Amino acid sequence: MAEVTTAEASEEAHATSLGLSNEKLAMWTLLGSECLFFGALISAYLIYYTNYNGQPEISPALFDIPFTSVSTFVLLMSSLGMVLALSAIQRGDDRGFRIWILATAIMGSVFLSGQIYEFTVFVNEGMRLDTSPFTSSFYVMTGFHGIHVTVGVLMLITLWARSMTGKLTSEHSDVVENIGLYWHFVDIVWIVIFTAVYLVPYEQVGA
């Protein structure tokens, strides 16, 4: 009879009727609700996209496409870092895991720094939260995404700290996998937001 590892035994003991652990099912449930949440925010932005409250100078023309494209690339590369971190811990490579999980957290922090800088520029240009329905929907949507990225970065740093103290090993790779699902979701949501906010208006202006 084949040996059953501690991780496999633990997952079988906590498996649901769907064949998933309770933790993974909870994560998928959370992500499903987040899809509805961001779907509502993106829909609201698209509805108020042209409502500048009589101030046409406060519009998507203020967006810096090249700068945000670089920030987006960094965030997308962080997903690769997450994949490599998960692969490393599943192989029992603790050092590799620490390197990649920390690199992922750093890339997420770089993205957040870019978003904060961008918000600062917008405010200086007169684009404030209460300027118009357009600006309100933009800040609420991108702001909540930024909060989600911040939560993700804190979770990644926590994983790194637990690994450094020996409390996170290959037997706990399911924890890393669940947080990885959250991180990939945050990246996918940003692709949708980036397309709706920056690329589509840009194409319309350039047409």
MOFENJO-V644704 format. One record per helix or strand of 3 or more residues. SS is the DSSP state (helix for helix, strand for strand). FROM is the first residue (numbers start at 0). TO is the last residue. If there is no record, write none. Layout:
SS;FROM;TO + SS;FROM;TO
//
This chain:
helix;5;12 + helix;21;46 + helix;59;61 + helix;64;89 + helix;93;123 + helix;132;163 + helix;169;205
//
